[in-house]
Amino acid sequence: MNYATDFNLPFKAIFTVFVISSIAMSLPLTPGGVGVYQAGVVFSLGLFDIPQEEALVAGIALHLILLIPSFAAAIFVLESKRLSLSSFKG
């Protein structure tokens, strides 16, 4: 997080943000944790006096950093196995 933002948080703060956002992501309220993850990041960064707007942007960026590799890997596997999403309908 310190590389992606200029928050300059200590390790304890980064660990707290990680734990709270991971708990928020595990709540099955929305597909992919969209919105819930960002709320967890905004809340946890708010504990360390980071403004809500900056925390929201950081939450969106961190969520994209987590999701894009998974999507890319899934597309790669589907393409390499010559599968389509319609083949998974049961």
C-alpha positions in Angstrom: 0.0 0.0 0.0 2.8 2.4 0.7 4.1 1.9 -2.8 0.7 2.7 -4.4 -0.1 5.7 -2.1 1.6 8.5 -0.3 -0.1 7.7 3.0 3.2 6.6 4.7 1.5 4.3 7.1 3.4 2.1 9.5 3.3 -1.7 9.2 0.7 -2.0 12.0 -1.7 0.3 10.1 -1.2 -1.5 6.8 -1.8 -4.8 8.6 -5.0 -3.4 10.2 -6.3 -2.2 6.8 -5.5 -5.6 5.3 -7.3 -7.5 8.1 -10.4 -5.3 8.1 -10.7 -5.2 4.3 -10.3 -9.0 4.2 -13.1 -9.5 6.7 -15.2 -7.1 4.7 -14.4 -9.0 1.4 -15.5 -12.3 3.0 -19.0 -11.0 3.7 -21.2 -12.4 0.9 -23.3 -9.2 0.4 -22.3 -8.5 -3.2 -20.6 -10.4 -6.1 -16.9 -10.0 -5.8 -17.2 -7.9 -2.6 -17.7 -4.7 -4.7 -18.6 -1.9 -2.4 -18.1 -3.9 0.8 -14.4 -4.1 0.3 -14.1 -0.4 -0.4 -16.2 0.4 2.7 -13.8 -1.8 4.7 -10.8 0.1 3.3 -12.4 3.5 3.9 -13.3 2.6 7.4 -9.9 1.2 8.3 -8.0 4.0 6.7 -10.3 6.4 8.5 -8.9 5.0 11.8 -5.6 6.5 10.7 -6.9 9.9 9.7 -6.9 9.3 5.9 -9.6 11.4 4.2 -12.6 9.4 2.9 -12.1 10.5 -0.8 -8.4 9.3 -0.8 -9.3 6.1 1.0 -12.0 5.3 -1.5 -9.7 5.8 -4.4 -7.1 3.6 -2.7 -9.8 1.0 -2.0 -10.9 0.9 -5.7 -7.3 0.7 -6.8 -6.4 -2.1 -4.4 -9.5 -4.1 -5.4 -8.6 -3.8 -9.0 -5.1 -4.9 -8.2 -6.5 -8.0 -6.5 -9.1 -8.8 -9.2 -7.3 -8.2 -12.5 -4.8 -11.0 -12.2 -7.6 -13.5 -11.4 -9.6 -12.4 -14.4 -6.5 -12.5 -16.6 -5.7 -16.0 -15.4 -9.3 -17.2 -16.0 -9.3 -15.8 -19.5 -6.0 -17.5 -20.2 -7.1 -20.9 -19.0 -10.4 -20.6 -20.9 -8.6 -19.7 -24.1 -5.9 -22.3 -23.7 -8.4 -25.1 -23.1 -10.7 -23.8 -25.8 -13.6 -23.4 -23.4 -16.4 -20.8 -23.4 -18.5 -19.6 -20.5 -21.6 -21.2 -22.1 -20.0 -24.6 -21.7 -20.4 -24.3 -17.9 -24.2 -24.0 -18.1 -25.6 -27.1 -16.6 
